[in-house]
Amino acid sequence: MSSLTPIPRRGVVRCLAAAVLFGASAPAASMLAGDMPTLVLAGLLYVGAAIAMLPTIARHRPTAAALRAGGRPLSIAVVFGGAIGPALLVAGLERLPAATASLLLNFELVTTVTIAAIVFREHLGRRMITAAAVVGFAGILLVWQPGTAVDIGGLLIVGACVAWGIDNSVTARIDQLSPAQITFAKGAVAGTANLIFGIAIATAWPVEILQIASALLIGALGYGASIALWVTGARDLGAARGQVIFAIAPFVGALVSWTLLGETITLRQAMAVPVVAAGIALSLRSGHEHVHRHTAAEHDHEHAHDDQHHDHAHPGGSEGPHTHRHRHDAVEHAHPHVPDLHHRHTHRQ
């Protein structure tokens, strides 16, 4: 059965906020890319993300059981999302105008949707597939010029998007660790590794405290707060739909580049913007309702009590969204839904 189901508003708001923070970080980081070694800047951005999560981590430390359950997917997310992706992004920023690099980041949507559908069997539907195709076309429109070779800077940005697509699809499915814990792990492990390696191979790099502080601040907001918000939102929406909302990030980055950095708007960029906007608008509602079964499960995530999934009792009662470890009994029912933490079931094609 199909119905036109609005995407959960809470997840949309969080992914939008994540997009604004990350979108503004790309042109901001590009201002430092020419003055810092690639891996040093990539490392500082993610170390800044880890620092931003420290107050939350100090209050809510992960348990040994949670680390065992979420350790393997978290390791994949750290390698691809925390190490490979930022390094490729910074290398691309050194070779491209900031506005072009920002708009190229739309390929993260295409790779996330593709990986979520093919590898993790996340339900998409025709509207989502069409939306991803439209955004992908806008990316091609942005970078393709007849008779010219593919620019290495563009390929590096696309490579970063592939790494983040893998990261997104894996991270959205981790329900044993909090978004802050996931973000901290990415920053502390991958950021530190990139930073140490970058310093080791750097030649004649004049260390400037202001540049380091700027990179850490950009990382705290554009990576730390942004990742934590996106992970929380993607738990409500699924990786593919969360990334569709996040696809406004390149618009934010391009706007910053055009207005604050004084970069010129090219005809191709102007043509790509409405095409990408149309793709995002197409995906904001999706039809998906059928009889499905939930197996018994126990996990920890933010939730509010409802009649469908969260009806457990609390001493003294509970109102509004809250977070704690809780158990779900097996149940079979039908209602409109998206591929959130509770709806990862397979579908007959």
C-alpha positions in Angstrom: 0.0 0.0 0.0 1.2 3.5 -0.7 0.4 6.9 0.9 1.9 10.3 0.7 3.7 10.5 4.0 5.4 13.6 5.2 9.0 13.1 6.4 9.2 13.5 10.2 9.7 17.2 11.0 12.2 16.7 13.9 14.6 14.8 11.6 14.2 17.4 8.8 15.1 20.3 11.1 18.1 18.5 12.5 19.4 17.6 9.0 18.8 21.2 7.8 20.8 22.6 10.7 23.6 20.2 10.0 23.6 21.2 6.3 23.8 24.9 7.2 26.8 24.4 9.5 28.7 22.0 7.1 27.8 24.1 4.0 29.4 27.2 5.5 32.5 25.2 6.6 33.6 24.3 3.0 34.3 27.9 1.8 35.7 28.7 5.3 38.1 25.8 5.1 39.1 26.7 1.6 40.5 30.0 2.9 43.0 27.9 5.0 43.6 25.2 2.4 46.4 27.0 0.5 48.3 27.9 3.7 48.2 24.5 5.5 49.3 21.0 4.4 46.3 19.0 3.3 46.4 16.3 6.0 47.2 18.8 8.8 44.1 20.9 7.9 41.9 17.7 7.6 43.2 16.5 10.9 42.6 19.8 12.7 39.0 20.0 11.4 38.1 16.6 12.9 40.1 17.2 16.1 37.9 20.4 16.4 34.9 18.1 16.1 36.1 15.9 18.9 36.8 18.8 21.2 33.2 20.1 20.6 31.8 16.8 21.8 34.0 16.5 25.0 31.4 18.1 27.4 28.7 15.6 26.2 31.1 12.7 26.4 32.1 13.6 29.9 28.5 13.3 31.0 27.5 10.2 29.0 30.3 7.7 28.6 29.6 4.7 26.4 29.3 1.3 28.2 31.5 -1.7 27.3 28.5 -3.5 25.8 27.6 -0.5 23.6 31.2 -0.3 22.3 31.2 -4.1 21.5 27.9 -3.9 19.7 28.7 -0.7 17.7 32.5 -1.1 17.4 32.7 -2.6 13.9 30.4 -0.2 12.1 31.9 2.7 14.0 35.4 1.7 12.8 34.2 1.8 9.2 32.6 5.2 9.8 35.9 6.5 11.3 38.1 5.3 8.5 35.9 6.5 5.6 34.1 9.5 7.2 36.8 10.8 9.5 40.0 10.0 7.7 39.6 9.5 3.9 36.7 11.9 3.3 38.3 15.0 4.9 41.7 14.4 3.3 40.2 14.2 -0.2 38.0 17.2 0.4 40.9 19.4 1.5 43.0 18.2 -1.5 40.1 19.2 -3.8 39.6 22.6 -2.1 43.2 23.4 -3.0 42.4 23.0 -6.7 38.9 24.4 -7.1 37.0 27.6 -6.5 35.1 27.3 -3.2 31.7 27.7 -4.8 32.3 24.9 -7.3 33.6 22.7 -4.6 30.6 23.4 -2.5 28.1 22.5 -5.2 30.1 19.4 -6.1 29.4 18.1 -2.6 25.9 17.3 -3.8 27.5 14.0 -5.1 27.4 12.9 -1.4 23.6 12.6 -1.8 24.0 10.4 -4.9 26.5 8.1 -3.3 24.6 7.8 0.0 21.4 7.0 -1.8 23.1 4.4 -4.0 24.9 2.7 -1.2 21.9 2.8 1.1 19.7 1.1 -1.5 22.2 -1.4 -3.0 24.2 -2.4 0.1 21.8 -1.9 3.0 18.5 -2.4 1.1 17.0 0.8 2.4 13.6 1.4 0.8 13.6 4.4 -1.5 10.7 4.4 -3.9 10.4 6.1 -7.2 10.3 9.7 -5.9 13.6 9.3 -4.0 15.3 7.6 -6.9 14.1 10.3 -9.3 15.3 13.0 -6.9 18.7 11.5 -6.6 19.0 11.3 -10.4 18.0 14.9 -10.7 20.6 16.0 -8.2 23.2 13.8 -9.9 22.4 15.4 -13.3 22.9 18.8 -11.7 26.4 17.8 -10.5 27.2 16.6 -14.1 25.9 19.9 -15.4 28.2 21.7 -13.0 31.5 20.1 -13.9 31.2 18.8 -17.5 32.5 20.9 -20.4 32.8 19.5 -23.9 36.3 19.0 -25.1 38.0 19.4 -21.7 39.6 16.8 -19.5 38.1 15.9 -16.1 39.5 18.2 -13.5 41.5 16.4 -10.7 40.1 18.7 -8.1 36.5 17.7 -9.0 37.5 14.0 -8.9 38.9 14.5 -5.4 35.7 16.1 -4.2 33.6 13.3 -5.7 36.0 10.8 -4.0 35.3 12.5 -0.7 31.6 12.2 -1.4 31.9 8.4 -2.0 33.8 8.0 1.3 31.1 10.0 3.1 28.3 8.0 1.4 29.8 4.9 3.0 30.1 6.6 6.3 26.5 8.0 6.2 24.9 4.6 5.4 26.9 2.9 8.2 26.5 5.6 10.8 22.7 5.9 10.4 22.4 2.3 11.5 24.4 2.5 14.7 21.9 2.6 17.6 24.1 1.5 20.5 26.1 4.7 20.6 24.9 8.3 20.9 25.5 10.8 18.0 28.0 12.7 20.3 30.0 9.5 21.0 30.1 8.6 17.2 31.3 12.1 16.4 33.9 12.1 19.1 35.3 8.8 17.9 35.6 10.1 14.3 37.4 13.2 15.4 39.6 11.8 18.1 40.8 8.8 16.1 40.8 9.8 12.4 41.5 13.5 13.1 44.5 12.7 15.3 45.9 10.2 12.8 45.6 12.6 9.9 47.2 15.4 12.0 50.2 13.4 13.1 50.8 12.0 9.6 50.4 15.5 8.1 52.9 17.1 10.4 55.3 14.2 9.8 55.4 14.7 6.0 55.0 18.5 6.0 57.9 20.5 4.6 58.7 24.0 5.8 55.2 24.7 7.2 55.2 27.9 9.3 52.9 27.2 12.3 50.5 30.0 13.0 48.3 29.9 16.1 45.5 31.9 14.5 45.2 29.4 11.6 45.2 26.4 13.9 42.5 28.1 16.1 40.4 28.9 13.0 40.6 25.3 11.8 39.6 23.9 15.2 36.6 26.3 15.3 35.5 25.4 11.8 35.8 21.8 12.7 33.8 22.2 15.9 30.9 23.8 14.2 31.0 22.5 10.6 32.0 18.9 11.5 31.3 18.4 15.2 27.9 20.0 15.7 27.0 19.2 12.1 27.7 15.5 12.3 26.0 15.1 15.6 22.9 16.8 14.3 22.9 14.8 11.1 23.3 11.4 12.9 20.3 12.3 15.1 18.2 13.4 12.2 19.1 10.3 10.1 17.9 8.1 12.8 14.5 9.6 12.3 14.7 9.5 8.5 17.1 6.9 7.3 20.4 7.6 5.6 19.1 8.4 2.1 16.4 10.7 3.2 18.6 12.4 5.8 21.1 13.1 3.0 18.5 14.5 0.7 17.7 17.2 3.3 21.4 17.6 3.9 21.8 18.4 0.2 21.1 22.1 0.8 24.7 22.3 2.3 26.3 23.1 -1.1 23.8 26.0 -1.6 24.9 27.4 1.7 28.5 27.0 0.8 28.0 28.6 -2.7 26.1 31.5 -1.1 28.9 32.2 1.3 31.5 32.0 -1.5 29.5 34.3 -3.8 28.7 36.9 -1.1 31.5 36.9 1.4 34.5 35.6 -0.7 33.5 37.6 -3.8 33.7 34.6 -6.2 32.0 35.1 -9.6 28.8 33.1 -10.4 29.3 31.2 -13.6 26.5 30.2 -16.0 26.9 26.5 -15.2 26.6 27.2 -11.5 23.5 29.3 -12.0 21.9 26.5 -14.1 22.8 23.8 -11.6 21.2 25.5 -8.6 17.5 25.3 -9.7 18.0 21.8 -11.0 19.4 20.7 -7.6 16.6 22.6 -5.8 14.0 20.7 -7.9 15.5 17.4 -6.9 15.4 18.2 -3.2 11.8 19.4 -3.4 10.8 16.2 -5.2 12.1 14.1 -2.3 10.5 15.9 0.6 7.5 13.6 0.6 7.5 9.8 0.1 4.9 7.1 -0.2 5.5 4.0 1.9 3.0 2.0 3.9 2.6 -1.7 4.3 2.2 -4.5 6.9 5.6 -5.1 8.5 7.0 -6.9 11.5 9.3 -5.7 14.2 11.5 -8.3 16.0 12.3 -7.8 19.7 15.1 -5.4 20.2 16.9 -3.4 22.8 18.7 -0.1 22.1 19.4 3.5 23.2 18.2 6.5 21.2 16.0 9.6 21.5 12.3 8.9 21.3 8.9 10.1 22.4 6.1 7.8 23.6 3.5 6.9 21.0 1.1 4.1 20.2 3.2 2.5 17.6 6.7 1.8 19.0 7.3 3.4 22.4 4.7 2.7 25.0 6.9 1.6 27.9 6.3 2.9 31.4 8.5 5.4 33.3 8.5 6.0 37.1 6.7 9.3 37.5 5.8 9.4 33.8 7.6 11.0 30.8 6.7 13.8 28.4 8.4 14.9 25.3 11.6 13.5 23.6 14.0 11.7 25.9 16.9 9.2 25.7 17.5 6.0 27.6 18.0 2.3 26.9 14.7 0.5 26.3 13.3 -2.7 24.9 10.8 -3.3 22.1 8.6 -6.4 22.0 7.9 -8.1 18.7 4.9 -6.6 16.9 3.3 -6.7 13.4 1.3 -3.7 12.2 0.9 -1.3 9.3 1.4 2.5 9.2 3.2 5.1 7.1 6.9 5.1 7.8 10.4 5.9 6.5 13.6 3.7 7.0 14.4 5.0 10.5 16.0 3.0 13.3 12.8 0.9 13.7 12.1 0.2 10.0 15.1 -1.5 8.5 13.1 -4.4 7.1 13.6 -5.7 3.5 11.0 -5.2 0.8 9.8 -7.3 -2.1 10.8 -5.6 -5.3 
